[in-house]
Structures are given as structure tokens and as C-alpha cells.
Amino acid sequence: MVIRVVGRAVAWVLALGVTLPVLKLTAVACLMLACLVPVFLPADRRVGAFWLALAAWGVAMTVPVDVTLADAPGPPRLVPYVTGFPTRETSQRARRGEVVLGGCSVSGWEPKWVLVW
């Protein structure tokens, strides 16, 4: 039963294709939680907890803020997430930790702000 529920959830998420173009750290954590919840809970609480974790994944995919594990100078703070080919000024701002560079390809699911530390 547990494997069938987890298998269906993973298949559903992959069928949507929203986790493949961008791997937001918070969304990946919620998806892992959704897959692991059924394993550790009693049978009567698995389904509800699974759907709650899957809903948290959906929210995490649409929230415009993400967390990065990249080392940035200074205290923890929110900085803009910049996509596209960086200019010289943007590259300098990234070196100073004022922005996070997101690359040239844009999928529409990228965060607007990133928590760096």
C-alpha cells in the first residue's frame, strides 16, 4: 500500500514535469518529505500526512523565495535572483553577494528572491 501510494505520487509529479526544469531547494525538501512520510507514520495517518506534504511541495514550487546553500559574504539575507546573461555590473554584484545568478535559461518557476548565508 505504502509503495503504491509513493509510486503514484512520484509518477504524478514527474508527469507534470515541473520538478525537472528547476530544482528549488525548498520544493525538493517537501517532495522528499512527501515520499518519506508514509514510511514512518502509522497506517491510519499516512494518507493525510502524505497529501499535506504534497500540498507543501506545491506551495514551495510557487513561492517566489528559495534558500541557497552557496556561500555568500555577509550575514544571512534575501537577495534578488537574476536570470539571463550577466553584464559586467551584475557579475560584480554577484561576487559581492548582492545578487544570485540564475543562468540564461528561464522556465518561469524560478524564485524572485533567494535567502543566502
Secondary structure, DSSP 8 states (H G I E B T S, - for coil): -HHHHHHHHHHHHHHHT-TTT---HHHHHHHHHHHHHHHHS-GGGHHHHHHHHHHHHHHHHHSSEEE--S--SSSSEEEEEE-SS--HHHHHHHHTTS-EE--S---S---SEEEE-
